[in-house]
Amino acid sequence: MRAIQENSLGTSPIYFGDPSAPDQPLLDTFVPIINPDTLTVMGVLVLRDDLHFLFSLIQSWPVESETGETLLVTRDGDDVLFLMNCVT
């Protein structure tokens, strides 16, 4: 886990399939908790967002398209993962 190894903030890719929310797109943020005396990582705080705010925000964006498409793209290993929002 990067947050522990590098003492830095990290995020997961957007993913589906967590048992707590199987049909929801999720994004995790990992925040290392540093011991101020030894400057070592004592633990990691995991913040999970179900991304409803993101999709609502994307739908409200003013866009220069007649049909209002929004496309988010990220690299996933040797593949590309994209999420598309179409306003009809």
N, C-alpha and C positions, 0 to 999 in steps of 0.2 A: 504494500500500500504506500503510495507516494507521500501521503501526509506524514507517515511515520519515518520513512527512509530519508526524505529530503527536508523535513520540518517545514513543509509548505502546504498551502491550501490546495485542494484538488477537487475536481468534479468528475462525476461519471458521465458517460454518454446518456442521452435520452433512451430509456428502455421500457419495455412492457414485461408483464409476467410475474411481478412480485406477488406472492400469495396474499399479502395484505390488500392489494389493489390490482387484481389480475388484468382488468381491462383499461387501466389508466396509464397514460404515459408518465413516467417518473424521471426525476433528476435528483441525484444525491450530491451534496457538497460536504467535503471532509475537511474539518478544521482541527489541526493539531493543538493539543493543550500542553504547553511547555512548562516544565518545572523551572522556576526562576533561579533556583539555587544551582542546579546542575546543567541547565539549558538542554535537557533531554526531554523527549516526548513522554508524557505521563499517560496520555490517552488521546482519543480522537472523538470529537463531537461530530455526529452525522446529522445533517439537516436534509430532510426529504421534502421535495415539493411535487405536488401532483400535476403541475403545469396548467391547471385550469385558467389561472391568471394569464399565462402566456398566450393561450389560444384565444381568450377573450380580447386581449390586447391586440393580437394580430388581426382579428376580425374588425376591430375599430379603427385600424390605421387608414388614413387616407392614402389611396394608391392612384397611380396614373394609368391604371388599366380599366378598360370598359367592363371587364368581367371580374376584376378584383382578386386575382390570384396572388397568393403569397407562398413562397417556397423557402424552406429552411434546409440546408444541405450540410452534412458532416461526413468526414471520412470514417469508415469502420473497417480497420485493417486494410485489406486490398479491395474492399467494396465501398460503395457510397450509400448512405442512408439519407432519405429525404422525406420530409413531411410537407404535405401540400394542403393549403386551405383554399377552397374555391367558394366564392360568394356568388350565388345565382339569383 
